[in-house]
């Protein structure tokens, strides 16, 4: 898709979405008979709460992503550590800043009141993520349902499999390809960084210790110098700051728009993994094509890739279970 005309990109999106729907075991309207109001209950709650807590939209997307990249989209990231002491995915460093678990628990409780033991936490996470993005002005995409919840959650698997913000392009693409995704998916899903925040410790080495020599002069040369200086001056004032938060997309971190891609082309991507997208010719061509186009094109390709991501290694049929509470497996 690199460098393709915008009309062609849109046609490819339509074909890709249709193929994704045919390729999985999930189906649109899976709960029409068993719990007809399930999707509406999720949507109503999201529509009620997101305007009060718009930042939750970003964390729901991030949680959905982190879930799907480890054991597939089975809500394993929502599980607590076992009573025997085994640490779960949410205990891994990349997941310690995830929020929204209480939000999802409240949605699950409402759905359980309507239809006990019918709707999976994995489906609720996928639906709530989609609906939250829509509420803040982002795209809508179909969410085929029928996922079942996993019973296993292991901290080390999250550490081993989640793409890291320090990755170069080669490692990022290998991580995505391991999940059946490609260059275009990497570029479009990274667009979720148009909303949300990050803690300084996820990128402070780019500001203070990029080569290991240390100090403000040891900044990542691929990062815009003025942007780096601003971050050091107003946000991450020390190399060890692990509490200060920074807008992923300065000035519009609550708005689903194209400014993330504009920032990449100005060397203002916050993470090394963001900057990596313009180090590869094909990925950069995709970034440039979407940055020049109307938001609707980004919305369509993002929606396509979200659908593809939401079908990674799903459990269906007799696999897994329908958890009664998203944080613990059933007895």
SULSUL-V312005 format. One record per backbone hydrogen bond with DSSP energy under -1.0 kcal/mol. NH is the residue of the N-H (numbers start at 1). CO is the residue of the C=O. If there is no record, write none. Layout:
# SULSUL-V312005
nh:NH co:CO
nh:NH co:CO
This chain:
# SULSUL-V312005
nh:4 co:1
nh:9 co:5
nh:10 co:6
nh:11 co:7
nh:12 co:8
nh:13 co:9
nh:14 co:10
nh:15 co:11
nh:16 co:12
nh:17 co:13
nh:18 co:14
nh:19 co:15
nh:20 co:16
nh:21 co:17
nh:22 co:18
nh:23 co:19
nh:27 co:145
nh:30 co:27
nh:32 co:29
nh:35 co:31
nh:38 co:35
nh:41 co:37
nh:42 co:38
nh:43 co:39
nh:44 co:40
nh:45 co:41
nh:46 co:42
nh:47 co:43
nh:48 co:44
nh:49 co:45
nh:50 co:46
nh:52 co:49
nh:53 co:49
nh:56 co:53
nh:57 co:54
nh:59 co:55
nh:60 co:56
nh:61 co:57
nh:62 co:58
nh:63 co:59
nh:64 co:60
nh:65 co:61
nh:66 co:62
nh:67 co:63
nh:68 co:64
nh:69 co:65
nh:70 co:67
nh:73 co:312
nh:74 co:72
nh:78 co:75
nh:79 co:76
nh:80 co:327
nh:82 co:86
nh:85 co:82
nh:91 co:88
nh:92 co:89
nh:95 co:92
nh:96 co:93
nh:98 co:95
nh:104 co:100
nh:105 co:101
nh:106 co:102
nh:107 co:103
nh:108 co:104
nh:109 co:105
nh:110 co:106
nh:111 co:107
nh:112 co:108
nh:113 co:109
nh:114 co:110
nh:115 co:111
nh:118 co:115
nh:124 co:120
nh:125 co:121
nh:126 co:122
nh:127 co:123
nh:128 co:124
nh:129 co:125
nh:130 co:126
nh:131 co:127
nh:132 co:128
nh:133 co:129
nh:134 co:130
nh:135 co:131
nh:136 co:132
nh:137 co:134
nh:138 co:133
nh:145 co:27
nh:148 co:315
nh:149 co:321
nh:150 co:74
nh:155 co:87
nh:158 co:154
nh:159 co:155
nh:160 co:156
nh:161 co:157
nh:162 co:158
nh:167 co:164
nh:172 co:168
nh:173 co:169
nh:174 co:170
nh:175 co:171
nh:176 co:172
nh:177 co:173
nh:178 co:174
nh:179 co:176
nh:180 co:177
nh:181 co:176
nh:186 co:182
nh:187 co:183
nh:188 co:184
nh:189 co:185
nh:190 co:186
nh:192 co:189
nh:193 co:190
nh:194 co:191
nh:195 co:192
nh:196 co:253
nh:198 co:246
nh:200 co:244
nh:202 co:199
nh:203 co:200
nh:204 co:200
nh:206 co:203
nh:207 co:204
nh:208 co:204
nh:209 co:205
nh:210 co:218
nh:218 co:215
nh:220 co:206
nh:223 co:220
nh:224 co:267
nh:228 co:224
nh:229 co:225
nh:230 co:226
nh:231 co:227
nh:232 co:228
nh:233 co:229
nh:234 co:230
nh:235 co:231
nh:236 co:231
nh:237 co:235
nh:241 co:238
nh:246 co:198
nh:248 co:196
nh:252 co:249
nh:255 co:252
nh:257 co:255
nh:262 co:258
nh:263 co:259
nh:264 co:260
nh:265 co:261
nh:267 co:264
nh:268 co:263
nh:273 co:165
nh:275 co:271
nh:276 co:272
nh:277 co:274
nh:278 co:275
nh:279 co:276
nh:284 co:280
nh:285 co:281
nh:286 co:282
nh:287 co:283
nh:288 co:284
nh:289 co:285
nh:290 co:286
nh:291 co:287
nh:292 co:288
nh:297 co:294
nh:299 co:295
nh:300 co:296
nh:301 co:297
nh:302 co:298
nh:303 co:299
nh:304 co:300
nh:305 co:301
nh:306 co:302
nh:307 co:303
nh:308 co:304
nh:309 co:305
nh:310 co:306
nh:311 co:308
nh:312 co:309
nh:319 co:316
nh:321 co:149
nh:328 co:325
